[in-house]
Amino acid sequence: ALKRARNSLADRYQLQPGVLCPNGTLEGIAATQPENLEQLRGVAEVRAWQVHEFGETLLTAMRSAAPPAGTATAGVS
């Protein structure tokens, strides 16, 4: 979901996806699971301009991909 959102943003900004937000940054966001912009700012790989320009879009994408609370995920018991 984060990659789809990033790729859509890259099209909008007319930039290569890796320039706009590298995969390593997306991985840092996914590993940290920030719940708001302040927490997103705390992810080491994320730059302030990324939070300002499209932080909400990334958070929304991450939330939409997350399983509902209390739902077991594959391989996790």
N, CA, C, O and CB atoms as a CASP TS submission, in Angstrom:
PFRMAT TS
TARGET T0000
AUTHOR 0000-0000-0000
METHOD Language model
MODEL 1
PARENT N/A
ATOM      1  N   ALA     1       0.829  -1.196   0.000  1.00  0.00           N
ATOM      2  CA  ALA     1       0.000   0.000   0.000  1.00  0.00           C
ATOM      3  C   ALA     1       0.871   1.256   0.000  1.00  0.00           C
ATOM      4  O   ALA     1       0.559   2.233  -0.681  1.00  0.00           O
ATOM      5  CB  ALA     1      -0.942   0.000   1.214  1.00  0.00           C
ATOM      6  N   LEU     2       1.965   1.227   0.767  1.00  0.00           N
ATOM      7  CA  LEU     2       2.859   2.385   0.796  1.00  0.00           C
ATOM      8  C   LEU     2       3.507   2.612  -0.566  1.00  0.00           C
ATOM      9  O   LEU     2       3.645   3.753  -1.006  1.00  0.00           O
ATOM     10  CB  LEU     2       3.940   2.200   1.867  1.00  0.00           C
ATOM     11  N   LYS     3       3.899   1.542  -1.225  1.00  0.00           N
ATOM     12  CA  LYS     3       4.515   1.685  -2.549  1.00  0.00           C
ATOM     13  C   LYS     3       3.514   2.225  -3.564  1.00  0.00           C
ATOM     14  O   LYS     3       3.859   3.068  -4.393  1.00  0.00           O
ATOM     15  CB  LYS     3       5.073   0.338  -3.029  1.00  0.00           C
ATOM     16  N   ARG     4       2.266   1.738  -3.500  1.00  0.00           N
ATOM     17  CA  ARG     4       1.240   2.246  -4.431  1.00  0.00           C
ATOM     18  C   ARG     4       1.035   3.740  -4.203  1.00  0.00           C
ATOM     19  O   ARG     4       0.959   4.509  -5.162  1.00  0.00           O
ATOM     20  CB  ARG     4      -0.111   1.479  -4.251  1.00  0.00           C
ATOM     21  N   ALA     5       0.945   4.155  -2.943  1.00  0.00           N
ATOM     22  CA  ALA     5       0.751   5.579  -2.638  1.00  0.00           C
ATOM     23  C   ALA     5       1.947   6.392  -3.119  1.00  0.00           C
ATOM     24  O   ALA     5       1.781   7.452  -3.721  1.00  0.00           O
ATOM     25  CB  ALA     5       0.538   5.791  -1.121  1.00  0.00           C
ATOM     26  N   ARG     6       3.154   5.894  -2.852  1.00  0.00           N
ATOM     27  CA  ARG     6       4.369   6.597  -3.282  1.00  0.00           C
ATOM     28  C   ARG     6       4.424   6.715  -4.795  1.00  0.00           C
ATOM     29  O   ARG     6       4.780   7.768  -5.323  1.00  0.00           O
ATOM     30  CB  ARG     6       5.621   5.875  -2.768  1.00  0.00           C
ATOM     31  N   ASN     7       4.073   5.634  -5.504  1.00  0.00           N
ATOM     32  CA  ASN     7       4.115   5.661  -6.966  1.00  0.00           C
ATOM     33  C   ASN     7       3.104   6.650  -7.538  1.00  0.00           C
ATOM     34  O   ASN     7       3.386   7.335  -8.521  1.00  0.00           O
ATOM     35  CB  ASN     7       3.852   4.265  -7.529  1.00  0.00           C
ATOM     36  N   SER     8       1.938   6.723  -6.927  1.00  0.00           N
ATOM     37  CA  SER     8       0.928   7.690  -7.352  1.00  0.00           C
ATOM     38  C   SER     8       1.423   9.116  -7.122  1.00  0.00           C
ATOM     39  O   SER     8       1.247   9.989  -7.971  1.00  0.00           O
ATOM     40  CB  SER     8      -0.396   7.455  -6.599  1.00  0.00           C
ATOM     41  N   LEU     9       2.038   9.337  -5.972  1.00  0.00           N
ATOM     42  CA  LEU     9       2.605  10.660  -5.679  1.00  0.00           C
ATOM     43  C   LEU     9       3.728  11.006  -6.650  1.00  0.00           C
ATOM     44  O   LEU     9       3.844  12.150  -7.090  1.00  0.00           O
ATOM     45  CB  LEU     9       3.126  10.712  -4.237  1.00  0.00           C
ATOM     46  N   ALA    10       4.544  10.028  -6.978  1.00  0.00           N
ATOM     47  CA  ALA    10       5.646  10.260  -7.917  1.00  0.00           C
ATOM     48  C   ALA    10       5.104  10.699  -9.274  1.00  0.00           C
ATOM     49  O   ALA    10       5.665  11.590  -9.913  1.00  0.00           O
ATOM     50  CB  ALA    10       6.509   8.986  -8.073  1.00  0.00           C
ATOM     51  N   ASP    11       4.019  10.077  -9.709  1.00  0.00           N
ATOM     52  CA  ASP    11       3.389  10.503 -10.961  1.00  0.00           C
ATOM     53  C   ASP    11       2.919  11.952 -10.862  1.00  0.00           C
ATOM     54  O   ASP    11       3.121  12.749 -11.778  1.00  0.00           O
ATOM     55  CB  ASP    11       2.203   9.582 -11.309  1.00  0.00           C
ATOM     56  N   ARG    12       2.289  12.275  -9.734  1.00  0.00           N
ATOM     57  CA  ARG    12       1.766  13.629  -9.542  1.00  0.00           C
ATOM     58  C   ARG    12       2.889  14.668  -9.543  1.00  0.00           C
ATOM     59  O   ARG    12       2.755  15.738 -10.136  1.00  0.00           O
ATOM     60  CB  ARG    12       0.978  13.710  -8.230  1.00  0.00           C
ATOM     61  N   TYR    13       3.995  14.343  -8.874  1.00  0.00           N
ATOM     62  CA  TYR    13       5.124  15.275  -8.777  1.00  0.00           C
ATOM     63  C   TYR    13       6.078  15.169  -9.955  1.00  0.00           C
ATOM     64  O   TYR    13       7.019  15.954 -10.066  1.00  0.00           O
ATOM     65  CB  TYR    13       5.885  15.032  -7.496  1.00  0.00           C
ATOM     66  N   GLN    14       5.842  14.206 -10.835  1.00  0.00           N
ATOM     67  CA  GLN    14       6.679  13.957 -12.005  1.00  0.00           C
ATOM     68  C   GLN    14       8.130  13.693 -11.598  1.00  0.00           C
ATOM     69  O   GLN    14       9.070  14.269 -12.146  1.00  0.00           O
ATOM     70  CB  GLN    14       6.610  15.144 -12.972  1.00  0.00           C
ATOM     71  N   LEU    15       8.275  12.796 -10.613  1.00  0.00           N
ATOM     72  CA  LEU    15       9.585  12.364 -10.134  1.00  0.00           C
ATOM     73  C   LEU    15       9.651  10.849 -10.163  1.00  0.00           C
ATOM     74  O   LEU    15       8.625  10.171 -10.129  1.00  0.00           O
ATOM     75  CB  LEU    15       9.864  12.899  -8.706  1.00  0.00           C
ATOM     76  N   GLN    16      10.852  10.329 -10.223  1.00  0.00           N
ATOM     77  CA  GLN    16      11.032   8.893 -10.088  1.00  0.00           C
ATOM     78  C   GLN    16      10.633   8.492  -8.666  1.00  0.00           C
ATOM     79  O   GLN    16      10.963   9.207  -7.720  1.00  0.00           O
ATOM     80  CB  GLN    16      12.507   8.475 -10.404  1.00  0.00           C
ATOM     81  N   PRO    17       9.937   7.374  -8.494  1.00  0.00           N
ATOM     82  CA  PRO    17       9.498   6.956  -7.157  1.00  0.00           C
ATOM     83  C   PRO    17      10.624   6.894  -6.136  1.00  0.00           C
ATOM     84  O   PRO    17      10.447   7.310  -4.991  1.00  0.00           O
ATOM     85  CB  PRO    17       8.840   5.613  -7.241  1.00  0.00           C
ATOM     86  N   GLY    18      11.777   6.380  -6.538  1.00  0.00           N
ATOM     87  CA  GLY    18      12.908   6.265  -5.618  1.00  0.00           C
ATOM     88  C   GLY    18      13.498   7.603  -5.206  1.00  0.00           C
ATOM     89  O   GLY    18      14.123   7.707  -4.150  1.00  0.00           O
ATOM     90  N   VAL    19      13.308   8.612  -6.016  1.00  0.00           N
ATOM     91  CA  VAL    19      13.767   9.958  -5.671  1.00  0.00           C
ATOM     92  C   VAL    19      12.804  10.582  -4.674  1.00  0.00           C
ATOM     93  O   VAL    19      13.225  11.219  -3.709  1.00  0.00           O
ATOM     94  CB  VAL    19      13.893  10.846  -6.937  1.00  0.00           C
ATOM     95  N   LEU    20      11.529  10.399  -4.905  1.00  0.00           N
ATOM     96  CA  LEU    20      10.513  10.974  -4.036  1.00  0.00           C
ATOM     97  C   LEU    20      10.556  10.351  -2.645  1.00  0.00           C
ATOM     98  O   LEU    20      10.531  11.056  -1.636  1.00  0.00           O
ATOM     99  CB  LEU    20       9.131  10.792  -4.649  1.00  0.00           C
ATOM    100  N   CYS    21      10.621   9.027  -2.602  1.00  0.00           N
ATOM    101  CA  CYS    21      10.610   8.318  -1.318  1.00  0.00           C
ATOM    102  C   CYS    21      11.196   6.926  -1.551  1.00  0.00           C
ATOM    103  O   CYS    21      10.488   6.029  -2.007  1.00  0.00           O
ATOM    104  CB  CYS    21       9.149   8.230  -0.714  1.00  0.00           C
ATOM    105  N   PRO    22      12.477   6.737  -1.246  1.00  0.00           N
ATOM    106  CA  PRO    22      13.131   5.450  -1.505  1.00  0.00           C
ATOM    107  C   PRO    22      12.478   4.287  -0.761  1.00  0.00           C
ATOM    108  O   PRO    22      11.805   4.482   0.251  1.00  0.00           O
ATOM    109  CB  PRO    22      14.588   5.533  -1.122  1.00  0.00           C
ATOM    110  N   ASN    23      12.685   3.085  -1.272  1.00  0.00           N
ATOM    111  CA  ASN    23      12.138   1.896  -0.628  1.00  0.00           C
ATOM    112  C   ASN    23      12.576   1.777   0.823  1.00  0.00           C
ATOM    113  O   ASN    23      11.792   1.338   1.665  1.00  0.00           O
ATOM    114  CB  ASN    23      12.553   0.659  -1.389  1.00  0.00           C
ATOM    115  N   GLY    24      13.801   2.156   1.131  1.00  0.00           N
ATOM    116  CA  GLY    24      14.287   2.094   2.506  1.00  0.00           C
ATOM    117  C   GLY    24      13.468   2.963   3.442  1.00  0.00           C
ATOM    118  O   GLY    24      13.259   2.612   4.604  1.00  0.00           O
ATOM    119  N   THR    25      13.008   4.086   2.940  1.00  0.00           N
ATOM    120  CA  THR    25      12.157   4.974   3.738  1.00  0.00           C
ATOM    121  C   THR    25      10.799   4.313   3.973  1.00  0.00           C
ATOM    122  O   THR    25      10.272   4.342   5.085  1.00  0.00           O
ATOM    123  CB  THR    25      11.978   6.350   3.033  1.00  0.00           C
ATOM    124  N   LEU    26      10.241   3.720   2.926  1.00  0.00           N
ATOM    125  CA  LEU    26       8.968   3.013   3.074  1.00  0.00           C
ATOM    126  C   LEU    26       9.098   1.859   4.065  1.00  0.00           C
ATOM    127  O   LEU    26       8.194   1.618   4.865  1.00  0.00           O
ATOM    128  CB  LEU    26       8.482   2.488   1.712  1.00  0.00           C
ATOM    129  N   GLU    27      10.212   1.156   4.013  1.00  0.00           N
ATOM    130  CA  GLU    27      10.440   0.054   4.949  1.00  0.00           C
ATOM    131  C   GLU    27      10.532   0.564   6.384  1.00  0.00           C
ATOM    132  O   GLU    27      10.021  -0.073   7.306  1.00  0.00           O
ATOM    133  CB  GLU    27      11.721  -0.706   4.578  1.00  0.00           C
ATOM    134  N   GLY    28      11.179   1.708   6.573  1.00  0.00           N
ATOM    135  CA  GLY    28      11.258   2.304   7.902  1.00  0.00           C
ATOM    136  C   GLY    28       9.888   2.682   8.437  1.00  0.00           C
ATOM    137  O   GLY    28       9.598   2.498   9.619  1.00  0.00           O
ATOM    138  N   ILE    29       9.054   3.208   7.562  1.00  0.00           N
ATOM    139  CA  ILE    29       7.683   3.568   7.960  1.00  0.00           C
ATOM    140  C   ILE    29       6.905   2.307   8.322  1.00  0.00           C
ATOM    141  O   ILE    29       6.229   2.266   9.350  1.00  0.00           O
ATOM    142  CB  ILE    29       6.956   4.346   6.818  1.00  0.00           C
ATOM    143  N   ALA    30       6.998   1.288   7.489  1.00  0.00           N
ATOM    144  CA  ALA    30       6.260   0.049   7.742  1.00  0.00           C
ATOM    145  C   ALA    30       6.723  -0.612   9.040  1.00  0.00           C
ATOM    146  O   ALA    30       5.905  -1.149   9.786  1.00  0.00           O
ATOM    147  CB  ALA    30       6.430  -0.924   6.565  1.00  0.00           C
ATOM    148  N   ALA    31       8.011  -0.577   9.310  1.00  0.00           N
ATOM    149  CA  ALA    31       8.540  -1.202  10.525  1.00  0.00           C
ATOM    150  C   ALA    31       8.129  -0.444  11.779  1.00  0.00           C
ATOM    151  O   ALA    31       7.910  -1.044  12.831  1.00  0.00           O
ATOM    152  CB  ALA    31      10.056  -1.289  10.453  1.00  0.00           C
ATOM    153  N   THR    32       8.025   0.869  11.665  1.00  0.00           N
ATOM    154  CA  THR    32       7.720   1.712  12.819  1.00  0.00           C
ATOM    155  C   THR    32       6.222   1.838  13.069  1.00  0.00           C
ATOM    156  O   THR    32       5.791   1.993  14.211  1.00  0.00           O
ATOM    157  CB  THR    32       8.319   3.086  12.625  1.00  0.00           C
ATOM    158  N   GLN    33       5.428   1.772  11.999  1.00  0.00           N
ATOM    159  CA  GLN    33       3.966   1.896  12.098  1.00  0.00           C
ATOM    160  C   GLN    33       3.536   3.191  12.810  1.00  0.00           C
ATOM    161  O   GLN    33       2.791   3.128  13.788  1.00  0.00           O
ATOM    162  CB  GLN    33       3.391   0.686  12.841  1.00  0.00           C
ATOM    163  N   PRO    34       3.987   4.352  12.341  1.00  0.00           N
ATOM    164  CA  PRO    34       3.561   5.605  12.980  1.00  0.00           C
ATOM    165  C   PRO    34       2.060   5.809  12.838  1.00  0.00           C
ATOM    166  O   PRO    34       1.465   5.435  11.828  1.00  0.00           O
ATOM    167  CB  PRO    34       4.310   6.802  12.375  1.00  0.00           C
ATOM    168  N   GLU    35       1.458   6.400  13.849  1.00  0.00           N
ATOM    169  CA  GLU    35       0.011   6.624  13.847  1.00  0.00           C
ATOM    170  C   GLU    35      -0.379   8.057  13.533  1.00  0.00           C
ATOM    171  O   GLU    35      -1.552   8.343  13.291  1.00  0.00           O
ATOM    172  CB  GLU    35      -0.562   6.239  15.173  1.00  0.00           C
ATOM    173  N   ASN    36       0.596   8.965  13.536  1.00  0.00           N
ATOM    174  CA  ASN    36       0.303  10.367  13.254  1.00  0.00           C
ATOM    175  C   ASN    36       1.547  11.029  12.677  1.00  0.00           C
ATOM    176  O   ASN    36       2.610  10.414  12.596  1.00  0.00           O
ATOM    177  CB  ASN    36      -0.174  11.109  14.535  1.00  0.00           C
ATOM    178  N   LEU    37       1.401  12.287  12.278  1.00  0.00           N
ATOM    179  CA  LEU    37       2.522  12.989  11.647  1.00  0.00           C
ATOM    180  C   LEU    37       3.704  13.143  12.589  1.00  0.00           C
ATOM    181  O   LEU    37       4.852  13.059  12.152  1.00  0.00           O
ATOM    182  CB  LEU    37       2.077  14.354  11.163  1.00  0.00           C
ATOM    183  N   GLU    38       3.450  13.366  13.864  1.00  0.00           N
ATOM    184  CA  GLU    38       4.545  13.521  14.826  1.00  0.00           C
ATOM    185  C   GLU    38       5.368  12.240  14.898  1.00  0.00           C
ATOM    186  O   GLU    38       6.598  12.291  14.909  1.00  0.00           O
ATOM    187  CB  GLU    38       3.997  13.886  16.226  1.00  0.00           C
ATOM    188  N   GLN    39       4.707  11.110  14.946  1.00  0.00           N
ATOM    189  CA  GLN    39       5.427   9.831  14.969  1.00  0.00           C
ATOM    190  C   GLN    39       6.132   9.582  13.636  1.00  0.00           C
ATOM    191  O   GLN    39       7.228   9.021  13.607  1.00  0.00           O
ATOM    192  CB  GLN    39       4.457   8.670  15.281  1.00  0.00           C
ATOM    193  N   LEU    40       5.510   9.997  12.540  1.00  0.00           N
ATOM    194  CA  LEU    40       6.146   9.855  11.229  1.00  0.00           C
ATOM    195  C   LEU    40       7.432  10.666  11.175  1.00  0.00           C
ATOM    196  O   LEU    40       8.427  10.217  10.606  1.00  0.00           O
ATOM    197  CB  LEU    40       5.188  10.298  10.107  1.00  0.00           C
ATOM    198  N   ARG    41       7.419  11.863  11.766  1.00  0.00           N
ATOM    199  CA  ARG    41       8.631  12.690  11.828  1.00  0.00           C
ATOM    200  C   ARG    41       9.753  11.977  12.586  1.00  0.00           C
ATOM    201  O   ARG    41      10.931  12.229  12.334  1.00  0.00           O
ATOM    202  CB  ARG    41       8.321  14.040  12.497  1.00  0.00           C
ATOM    203  N   GLY    42       9.393  11.099  13.503  1.00  0.00           N
ATOM    204  CA  GLY    42      10.377  10.387  14.306  1.00  0.00           C
ATOM    205  C   GLY    42      11.012   9.199  13.612  1.00  0.00           C
ATOM    206  O   GLY    42      11.954   8.611  14.145  1.00  0.00           O
ATOM    207  N   VAL    43      10.523   8.830  12.441  1.00  0.00           N
ATOM    208  CA  VAL    43      11.119   7.725  11.681  1.00  0.00           C
ATOM    209  C   VAL    43      12.410   8.250  11.058  1.00  0.00           C
ATOM    210  O   VAL    43      12.394   9.213  10.292  1.00  0.00           O
ATOM    211  CB  VAL    43      10.126   7.170  10.572  1.00  0.00           C
ATOM    212  N   ALA    44      13.521   7.609  11.394  1.00  0.00           N
ATOM    213  CA  ALA    44      14.841   8.114  10.998  1.00  0.00           C
ATOM    214  C   ALA    44      14.983   8.362   9.497  1.00  0.00           C
ATOM    215  O   ALA    44      15.634   9.324   9.088  1.00  0.00           O
ATOM    216  CB  ALA    44      15.898   7.145  11.436  1.00  0.00           C
ATOM    217  N   GLU    45      14.392   7.519   8.691  1.00  0.00           N
ATOM    218  CA  GLU    45      14.564   7.631   7.237  1.00  0.00           C
ATOM    219  C   GLU    45      13.709   8.722   6.596  1.00  0.00           C
ATOM    220  O   GLU    45      13.946   9.092   5.446  1.00  0.00           O
ATOM    221  CB  GLU    45      14.241   6.315   6.592  1.00  0.00           C
ATOM    222  N   VAL    46      12.738   9.232   7.306  1.00  0.00           N
ATOM    223  CA  VAL    46      11.791  10.199   6.746  1.00  0.00           C
ATOM    224  C   VAL    46      12.322  11.625   6.905  1.00  0.00           C
ATOM    225  O   VAL    46      12.786  12.012   7.978  1.00  0.00           O
ATOM    226  CB  VAL    46      10.410  10.062   7.427  1.00  0.00           C
ATOM    227  N   ARG    47      12.247  12.378   5.850  1.00  0.00           N
ATOM    228  CA  ARG    47      12.687  13.776   5.859  1.00  0.00           C
ATOM    229  C   ARG    47      11.505  14.691   6.164  1.00  0.00           C
ATOM    230  O   ARG    47      10.357  14.339   5.894  1.00  0.00           O
ATOM    231  CB  ARG    47      13.333  14.159   4.501  1.00  0.00           C
ATOM    232  N   ALA    48      11.787  15.862   6.723  1.00  0.00           N
ATOM    233  CA  ALA    48      10.734  16.819   7.101  1.00  0.00           C
ATOM    234  C   ALA    48       9.882  17.208   5.898  1.00  0.00           C
ATOM    235  O   ALA    48       8.665  17.335   6.027  1.00  0.00           O
ATOM    236  CB  ALA    48      11.353  18.077   7.730  1.00  0.00           C
ATOM    237  N   TRP    49      10.494  17.398   4.737  1.00  0.00           N
ATOM    238  CA  TRP    49       9.724  17.805   3.559  1.00  0.00           C
ATOM    239  C   TRP    49       8.757  16.710   3.133  1.00  0.00           C
ATOM    240  O   TRP    49       7.678  17.003   2.617  1.00  0.00           O
ATOM    241  CB  TRP    49      10.662  18.155   2.401  1.00  0.00           C
ATOM    242  N   GLN    50       9.136  15.438   3.345  1.00  0.00           N
ATOM    243  CA  GLN    50       8.238  14.347   2.982  1.00  0.00           C
ATOM    244  C   GLN    50       7.006  14.341   3.898  1.00  0.00           C
ATOM    245  O   GLN    50       5.884  14.121   3.440  1.00  0.00           O
ATOM    246  CB  GLN    50       8.977  12.991   3.061  1.00  0.00           C
ATOM    247  N   VAL    51       7.226  14.580   5.177  1.00  0.00           N
ATOM    248  CA  VAL    51       6.105  14.656   6.124  1.00  0.00           C
ATOM    249  C   VAL    51       5.188  15.802   5.719  1.00  0.00           C
ATOM    250  O   VAL    51       3.967  15.643   5.678  1.00  0.00           O
ATOM    251  CB  VAL    51       6.615  14.851   7.588  1.00  0.00           C
ATOM    252  N   HIS    52       5.771  16.943   5.422  1.00  0.00           N
ATOM    253  CA  HIS    52       4.989  18.127   5.068  1.00  0.00           C
ATOM    254  C   HIS    52       4.208  17.926   3.769  1.00  0.00           C
ATOM    255  O   HIS    52       3.025  18.259   3.696  1.00  0.00           O
ATOM    256  CB  HIS    52       5.905  19.338   4.939  1.00  0.00           C
ATOM    257  N   GLU    53       4.863  17.389   2.757  1.00  0.00           N
ATOM    258  CA  GLU    53       4.247  17.286   1.427  1.00  0.00           C
ATOM    259  C   GLU    53       3.246  16.144   1.298  1.00  0.00           C
ATOM    260  O   GLU    53       2.201  16.314   0.669  1.00  0.00           O
ATOM    261  CB  GLU    53       5.316  17.116   0.391  1.00  0.00           C
ATOM    262  N   PHE    54       3.542  14.990   1.877  1.00  0.00           N
ATOM    263  CA  PHE    54       2.646  13.856   1.666  1.00  0.00           C
ATOM    264  C   PHE    54       2.595  12.881   2.834  1.00  0.00           C
ATOM    265  O   PHE    54       2.284  11.705   2.649  1.00  0.00           O
ATOM    266  CB  PHE    54       3.056  13.123   0.439  1.00  0.00           C
ATOM    267  N   GLY    55       2.892  13.353   4.012  1.00  0.00           N
ATOM    268  CA  GLY    55       2.842  12.496   5.190  1.00  0.00           C
ATOM    269  C   GLY    55       1.472  11.891   5.429  1.00  0.00           C
ATOM    270  O   GLY    55       1.360  10.697   5.707  1.00  0.00           O
ATOM    271  N   GLU    56       0.433  12.699   5.326  1.00  0.00           N
ATOM    272  CA  GLU    56      -0.932  12.186   5.545  1.00  0.00           C
ATOM    273  C   GLU    56      -1.286  11.110   4.533  1.00  0.00           C
ATOM    274  O   GLU    56      -1.964  10.140   4.872  1.00  0.00           O
ATOM    275  CB  GLU    56      -1.955  13.326   5.466  1.00  0.00           C
ATOM    276  N   THR    57      -0.839  11.270   3.300  1.00  0.00           N
ATOM    277  CA  THR    57      -1.116  10.273   2.270  1.00  0.00           C
ATOM    278  C   THR    57      -0.467   8.941   2.623  1.00  0.00           C
ATOM    279  O   THR    57      -1.083   7.887   2.461  1.00  0.00           O
ATOM    280  CB  THR    57      -0.619  10.759   0.901  1.00  0.00           C
ATOM    281  N   LEU    58       0.770   8.982   3.105  1.00  0.00           N
ATOM    282  CA  LEU    58       1.451   7.750   3.497  1.00  0.00           C
ATOM    283  C   LEU    58       0.774   7.104   4.703  1.00  0.00           C
ATOM    284  O   LEU    58       0.609   5.885   4.744  1.00  0.00           O
ATOM    285  CB  LEU    58       2.922   8.032   3.810  1.00  0.00           C
ATOM    286  N   LEU    59       0.384   7.911   5.679  1.00  0.00           N
ATOM    287  CA  LEU    59      -0.297   7.366   6.855  1.00  0.00           C
ATOM    288  C   LEU    59      -1.624   6.720   6.471  1.00  0.00           C
ATOM    289  O   LEU    59      -1.966   5.647   6.970  1.00  0.00           O
ATOM    290  CB  LEU    59      -0.531   8.468   7.894  1.00  0.00           C
ATOM    291  N   THR    60      -2.360   7.369   5.593  1.00  0.00           N
ATOM    292  CA  THR    60      -3.641   6.823   5.137  1.00  0.00           C
ATOM    293  C   THR    60      -3.431   5.497   4.414  1.00  0.00           C
ATOM    294  O   THR    60      -4.188   4.550   4.625  1.00  0.00           O
ATOM    295  CB  THR    60      -4.360   7.824   4.215  1.00  0.00           C
ATOM    296  N   ALA    61      -2.420   5.424   3.571  1.00  0.00           N
ATOM    297  CA  ALA    61      -2.127   4.181   2.853  1.00  0.00           C
ATOM    298  C   ALA    61      -1.773   3.064   3.825  1.00  0.00           C
ATOM    299  O   ALA    61      -2.217   1.927   3.667  1.00  0.00           O
ATOM    300  CB  ALA    61      -0.980   4.393   1.853  1.00  0.00           C
ATOM    301  N   MET    62      -0.980   3.392   4.821  1.00  0.00           N
ATOM    302  CA  MET    62      -0.575   2.385   5.793  1.00  0.00           C
ATOM    303  C   MET    62      -1.772   1.895   6.602  1.00  0.00           C
ATOM    304  O   MET    62      -1.913   0.698   6.853  1.00  0.00           O
ATOM    305  CB  MET    62       0.499   2.947   6.725  1.00  0.00           C
ATOM    306  N   ARG    63      -2.623   2.817   7.005  1.00  0.00           N
ATOM    307  CA  ARG    63      -3.818   2.441   7.767  1.00  0.00           C
ATOM    308  C   ARG    63      -4.741   1.549   6.948  1.00  0.00           C
ATOM    309  O   ARG    63      -5.323   0.604   7.479  1.00  0.00           O
ATOM    310  CB  ARG    63      -4.573   3.690   8.225  1.00  0.00           C
ATOM    311  N   SER    64      -4.876   1.840   5.675  1.00  0.00           N
ATOM    312  CA  SER    64      -5.778   1.068   4.826  1.00  0.00           C
ATOM    313  C   SER    64      -5.276  -0.352   4.616  1.00  0.00           C
ATOM    314  O   SER    64      -6.068  -1.253   4.335  1.00  0.00           O
ATOM    315  CB  SER    64      -5.953   1.757   3.487  1.00  0.00           C
ATOM    316  N   ALA    65      -3.972  -0.562   4.747  1.00  0.00           N
ATOM    317  CA  ALA    65      -3.394  -1.885   4.547  1.00  0.00           C
ATOM    318  C   ALA    65      -3.316  -2.688   5.836  1.00  0.00           C
ATOM    319  O   ALA    65      -3.105  -3.900   5.799  1.00  0.00           O
ATOM    320  CB  ALA    65      -2.021  -1.760   3.948  1.00  0.00           C
ATOM    321  N   ALA    66      -3.484  -2.025   6.975  1.00  0.00           N
ATOM    322  CA  ALA    66      -3.362  -2.710   8.263  1.00  0.00           C
ATOM    323  C   ALA    66      -4.592  -3.567   8.524  1.00  0.00           C
ATOM    324  O   ALA    66      -5.714  -3.149   8.240  1.00  0.00           O
ATOM    325  CB  ALA    66      -3.168  -1.693   9.406  1.00  0.00           C
ATOM    326  N   PRO    67      -4.386  -4.764   9.064  1.00  0.00           N
ATOM    327  CA  PRO    67      -5.541  -5.591   9.419  1.00  0.00           C
ATOM    328  C   PRO    67      -6.278  -4.967  10.601  1.00  0.00           C
ATOM    329  O   PRO    67      -5.656  -4.292  11.422  1.00  0.00           O
ATOM    330  CB  PRO    67      -5.100  -7.041   9.757  1.00  0.00           C
ATOM    331  N   PRO    68      -7.584  -5.177  10.703  1.00  0.00           N
ATOM    332  CA  PRO    68      -8.335  -4.631  11.841  1.00  0.00           C
ATOM    333  C   PRO    68      -7.757  -5.119  13.175  1.00  0.00           C
ATOM    334  O   PRO    68      -7.252  -6.238  13.270  1.00  0.00           O
ATOM    335  CB  PRO    68      -9.822  -5.024  11.736  1.00  0.00           C
ATOM    336  N   ALA    69      -7.836  -4.282  14.181  1.00  0.00           N
ATOM    337  CA  ALA    69      -7.328  -4.638  15.505  1.00  0.00           C
ATOM    338  C   ALA    69      -7.926  -5.949  15.965  1.00  0.00           C
ATOM    339  O   ALA    69      -9.124  -6.188  15.812  1.00  0.00           O
ATOM    340  CB  ALA    69      -7.633  -3.533  16.520  1.00  0.00           C
ATOM    341  N   GLY    70      -7.080  -6.801  16.534  1.00  0.00           N
ATOM    342  CA  GLY    70      -7.533  -8.087  17.036  1.00  0.00           C
ATOM    343  C   GLY    70      -7.585  -9.186  15.988  1.00  0.00           C
ATOM    344  O   GLY    70      -7.934 -10.325  16.298  1.00  0.00           O
ATOM    345  N   THR    71      -7.242  -8.854  14.752  1.00  0.00           N
ATOM    346  CA  THR    71      -7.254  -9.836  13.673  1.00  0.00           C
ATOM    347  C   THR    71      -5.879 -10.463  13.565  1.00  0.00           C
ATOM    348  O   THR    71      -4.881  -9.754  13.439  1.00  0.00           O
ATOM    349  CB  THR    71      -7.673  -9.189  12.328  1.00  0.00           C
ATOM    350  N   ALA    72      -5.815 -11.777  13.612  1.00  0.00           N
ATOM    351  CA  ALA    72      -4.542 -12.474  13.469  1.00  0.00           C
ATOM    352  C   ALA    72      -4.073 -12.358  12.019  1.00  0.00           C
ATOM    353  O   ALA    72      -4.883 -12.387  11.092  1.00  0.00           O
ATOM    354  CB  ALA    72      -4.671 -13.970  13.896  1.00  0.00           C
ATOM    355  N   THR    73      -2.763 -12.227  11.834  1.00  0.00           N
ATOM    356  CA  THR    73      -2.202 -12.191  10.489  1.00  0.00           C
ATOM    357  C   THR    73      -1.588 -13.538  10.171  1.00  0.00           C
ATOM    358  O   THR    73      -1.291 -14.324  11.071  1.00  0.00           O
ATOM    359  CB  THR    73      -1.153 -11.065  10.351  1.00  0.00           C
ATOM    360  N   ALA    74      -1.403 -13.796   8.913  1.00  0.00           N
ATOM    361  CA  ALA    74      -0.865 -15.086   8.485  1.00  0.00           C
ATOM    362  C   ALA    74       0.478 -15.359   9.159  1.00  0.00           C
ATOM    363  O   ALA    74       1.365 -14.505   9.164  1.00  0.00           O
ATOM    364  CB  ALA    74      -0.711 -15.125   6.953  1.00  0.00           C
ATOM    365  N   GLY    75       0.616 -16.533   9.716  1.00  0.00           N
ATOM    366  CA  GLY    75       1.876 -16.913  10.328  1.00  0.00           C
ATOM    367  C   GLY    75       2.073 -16.404  11.737  1.00  0.00           C
ATOM    368  O   GLY    75       3.094 -16.685  12.364  1.00  0.00           O
ATOM    369  N   VAL    76       1.115 -15.663  12.240  1.00  0.00           N
ATOM    370  CA  VAL    76       1.209 -15.128  13.603  1.00  0.00           C
ATOM    371  C   VAL    76       0.055 -15.675  14.412  1.00  0.00           C
ATOM    372  O   VAL    76      -1.104 -15.558  14.012  1.00  0.00           O
ATOM    373  CB  VAL    76       1.199 -13.566  13.609  1.00  0.00           C
ATOM    374  N   SER    77       0.374 -16.286  15.576  1.00  0.00           N
ATOM    375  CA  SER    77      -0.713 -16.810  16.388  1.00  0.00           C
ATOM    376  C   SER    77      -0.807 -16.109  17.721  1.00  0.00           C
ATOM    377  O   SER    77      -1.677 -16.435  18.530  1.00  0.00           O
ATOM    378  CB  SER    77      -0.541 -18.288  16.601  1.00  0.00           C
TER
END
